[in-house]
Amino acid sequence: MRGFRLIAILIALTLCFPLAAQYRDDQFKRDAFTQTYADTTEKTKTDTTKLFDFKEFFGGLAHKRTASLKTLTMGSTIFIGGNQIYHKQYWKLPIIYGGIGAGVYGGIHFGNLYKSTGDTRFQTYSTLSYVGAGLVWWGSLMDGAVCFKSDKHPEPARSTVYSLLLPGLGQIYNGEFWKVPLYLGIMAGSLNFVVDNNQQYNRWKTVYDMATSEDPEVEKPPYSAENAKYFRDLYRRYRDYSILAVALTYLIQVIDANVFAYMQDFEVNDDISMHIEPAVTPVQFATTGGVPQAGMSVGMSVGLRF
C-alpha cells in the first residue's frame, strides 16, 4: 500500500511539470504574448482615468460622437445648456438662458435698490431672484439627466446625477424607497442641529464680546469671559460637527445610489455550493532570458479550477 501511494504521488508531480514544446519565433510573437477577447472592440475602449474629457463633451455637442452622462453633466455645469444641445432640444435654450438672465438681473437690480433705500423688502427680492436663477440652472442639469437615453436600467450615471442634484432621488430611481426616509431624516436632523448650534454660538459670542468690551457704556453680562468663551467654542464645535454630518450623509447617499445601481446586474441567490474540476493551463517560459525569441518553450500545467 505504501508503494502504491508513492507511485501515485510521483504521477501527480509529473503531471504538474510543464510539457514543453518548441514554437517558431513568428508564431510565438503572434500568439504567445497576445490576448484576444471576443467581446472587446475598438468601440468599447473607455479611458476611466479622465475626470472630464473636453473632446468627448464638445464632440457630443457637435453631434460627431456620443458622450456619457457624466461628461455631459460636468460640462453643462459651466457650459449651461450643453445637455439640451446634445439632445437637440434647442427650444429649451431660450427658457434656460432667459430664466437665468432674468434672475441675475433681478438680483442686481433689487440689490442696488436696497443699498440706496435701505428697504429690507428689496433685499428679500434680490435674494429670491438669485435663488430663481439657481433653480433654473439646477433644472437644466436635471432635465439633461432625465432626457439622457440609455439601454440599461438602472443606469449608474443617471442614479448618481439624481442623487447629486436631489438627495434621495437616486434611491427612488433604483427602487430602494425605504432608504429615502433614512437619508433625508439624518440630513434634516443634522441641519436642525446646525441651525440650533449656530444660534447658540452667536449668542455666546455676543456675551463674550460684551464681557471683554472696554466700553463703559456696554452692560456687563452675568457671565464671566471665561465661561462665555467656553460655551462659544463648544457650540461652534458642535455646529461644525453638524455641518460635517450633513456633508457625509449627502456623500454617502450619492455613493450608495451609484454602487447599488451597478449591483442590480449581480446575481445573488442562496446557492453557496462550490464546483471543482480539473484544468489545464498553458505556460510560457524563455530558455534564453526574459526577452521573447525563438528559444521560447510553451507547455501545459495541470491543476484544479474552482
Buried (B, 14 or more C-beta within 10 A) or exposed (E): EEEEEEEEEEEEEEBEEBBEEEBEEEEBBEBBEEEEEEEEEEEEEEEEEEEEBEEBBBBBBEEEEEBBBBBBBBBBEEBBBBBBBBBEBEEBBEBBBEBBEBBBEBBEBBBEBBEEEEEEEBBEBBBBBBEBBEEBBEBBBBBBBEEBEEEEEBBBBBBBBBBBBEBBBBBBBBEBEEBBEBBBEBBEBBBEBBEBBBEBBBBBBEBBBBBEBEEEEEEEBEBEBEBBBBBBBBBBEBBBEBBEBBEEBBEEBBEBBBEBBEEBEEEEEEEEEEEEEEEEEEEBEEEEEEEBEBBBBBBBBBEEEE
